[in-house]
Every structure is written in C-alpha cells, then in structure tokens.
Amino acid sequence: MNTYRPQVGVLALQGDVREHLTALRASGADAFAVRRPAELEDVEGLVIPGGESTTMYKLAIAFDLLEPLRQRLAAGLPAYGSCAGMIMLADRIADGVDGQVTLGGLDITVRRNAFGRQVDSFEAPVVLAPFPDAPFHAVFIRAPWVDEVGRSVEVVGRVGAGAGEGRIVAVRQGAILATAFHPELTGDHRVHALFVEIVRRQLKGKS
Ligand code: GLN
C-alpha cells in the first residue's frame, strides 16, 4: 500500500478550514492552510472548503491568489471542493452575484443556493459511485446543485430522496472532485480518503 502522506493545502480565505484539515490528516495527508501565493508552491493537492463563494472569490483576488490558483489548476493540480468549494471550481455559475468569478477546472454549470430558501439546510442519504454499499449521510447547507455537466465529467452522486431528488451533487473530472454537501462535518472521511488517493496517483503518474 502507498503510505506517502501528500502535501494537501486547504484554501484558508474563509469557510470551514479546520474541519477539512482534520479530515485530511485522518485520511493520510499532511494538511496545512494556504493563504498566500508562496504557500501554494509546495502543495500537491488543494481543498476548497465550504463557506460563501461570493466572499471567497473577492478574498482570492485581494490576496493575489486568483491567478496563481487558476494556473495551478489548469496545470493539473488535484483539487477537491465542498459546497462553496464546488462553486469555486465550476467553469460556469447560475445565480451568482454580479461580477462573481471562479477558479474553474470543472466543466459544469453549478447553481448557487439551488435547493431554495425554504430548505436552507437539510440532510439526506447520497450514494456515491465509488462507495456503492453505504450511502453518505450528506449535510447540505444553502447548497448548490449541478445543472449541467460536460462530456468529460463523471456524475458521482445524486440526491436519493426528498428535496431535489435526482439532482447531481457530486462530480469528478480527472483529478478534480466536488461535492455540494459537507463530508468534513460528519466524521465520514471516505471522500477525503478518495481525494488523498487521487493526489497520490497523480504524483505516481508524474514520477
Ligand atoms: N451558498 C454558499 C455559496 O454560494 C455555499 C454554502 C456552503 O458552502 N455551505 O457560496
């Protein structure tokens, strides 16, 4: 078994950074917060946390991180985004605020706050393709869903029942993974473990 602990950064501009650091460390990564362009240099994988994408994109610009992040992602840096992180990784946003930009990398159209105001937050079982035997207890907080996916995007999970039944809430395109829900809040580390494995494979492919 490959036990190398990859260097995984968590974008720490805003959002639930600490929970991701904990989940990553429990999943075999060396995890640290990234706030400055220089801190990006050693990163072998990047997590973009949940939070508020309309704030996060502005901070990315203010901290001179937008372009360096776009360049690393375009060059193949593995990334995982949860909720607002999924929005940051999307190539296209529906219901963004005026002027909202993303880092891109995922050929999807993501719809912000898609589940509507009546159901701000809810929990629902979601079966993810890599883990067919046990559904995820998925926590959605003013979550997006994915309206459209490009041809090279794999749909990894959909809402199983209740509000938004059948909507796409987990996707993967190569080394980029995103979920509309927050596995970092539940103590179920399967998504983080999958991401750490994606990072290891990417490094192996390079060496
Ligand atoms: N609604 C938030 C946004 O648009 C995402 C919420 C979340 O990350 N929990 O960024």
Boltz pocket constraint, residues with backbone or C-beta under 6 A from the ligand:
constraints:
  - pocket:
      binder: B
      contacts: [[A, 49], [A, 50], [A, 51], [A, 52], [A, 53], [A, 54], [A, 82], [A, 83], [A, 84], [A, 85], [A, 87], [A, 112], [A, 113], [A, 141], [A, 142], [A, 143], [A, 144]]
      max_distance: 6.0
